[in-house]
Amino acid sequence: MNDTPHDDTNDTEFFDEKTLLEMVDNQLLDGHPLQVKATLMRLVMKGTPREEALQYIACALGAELMAMEADQGPFNVERYAQFLDTLPEMPWAE
């Protein structure tokens, strides 16, 4: 039996949907990045139910987190904004 503590910093598993949605909620509350609120408003105004719009935004956030992991770099707000701008289409998922 291995008694060493588990180090989550090197896990390749990404956040689950609930965690991503919480992160999006925090972004909305913080007002940063601004594109999150603008995207939510745009999607809802086009007829997307709010909960579904939040799920789309969470997908874009997940895509940015995976890109960060792949690049071994910091959170890229510009790339995240590009992902948000494509919603509800998700070309990065293809």
Order of alpha helices (4+ residues) and beta strands (2+ residues): alpha-alpha-alpha-alpha
